[in-house]
Amino acid sequence: MVFNWIIGWIIFLFIVSALKVVKEYERGVRFTLGKFTGMMSPGLRIVIPIIQSWQRVDIRVKAIDVPDQDAITRDNVSIKVNAVLYYKVADAQKAIIEVEHFNYAVSQLAQTTMRDLVGEVSLDELLSKRDSVSKRIKEIVDKATDPWGIKVESVELKHIELPEQLKRTIGKEAEAEREKRAVIIKAEGEVAAANNMAKAAKVLTGSPGALHLRTLQTLNDLSSDQSNTVVFGVPLEILRAFEGKKEKK
């Protein structure tokens, strides 16, 4: 009786331990006596204890934070660059059989590739063409990880840390550039103002009464100002009279 009860419990535990649940976002890689014998799709699956074993593989997109890497650009500038890499397992069989710890392998490959590629571009190219550099890193890592069953979705450069001295130099350069643009804009404004004033003077000279009307308008504008300014208006005829006497002399 007791023996039968023990046998029953052993069979029950054997059956329970053989049942495995594979989730929708997972795949199972089954081995029988150490040999690959097939993939396990989502659902309830049976793995015979002792004889068979299996490994669970998450096929969702994963994000790897590529830590700061010391690199030297093509123009010999020392910088630190970090990035984030998104990838997923496209072939669970290759990811388990072809490479050990594929997460670590992808991270190390991304670090070395980023350092090598940064060394092929200048600092200006790295700062202005960050997207193209990221795309190039993605292409290299994706091609290298194809035999591992890994699909690289994207690579994004997060931060480029420059030396403090270089930051100050770039800041001075940007300030000088802004000052240059300000001087040019001011000069262009003065040229435009001078041209408009010359046109206005030409129009006023061609119309004898226009200058007098402009003078009266100016007096009217001054009268609206609440100040102690006193303005005496002198008729233009008097000025012309003095001008005529001067010409006769």
Protein Blocks (a to p, Z undefined) as FASTA:
>chain_A
ZZmmmmmmmmmmmmmmmpccddfkbccdddeehiacbdcdeddddddehjaccddddfbd
cdddddddddddfkopacddddddddddfblmlmmmmpghkllmmmmmmmmmmmmmmmmp
cfklmmmmmmmmmmmmmmmmmmmmmmnopacfbdcdfbdcddfklmmmmmmmmmmmmmmm
mmmmmmmmmmmmmmmmmmmmmmmmmpmklmmmmmmmmmmmmmmpccfbdcddddfklmmm
mmmmmmmZZ
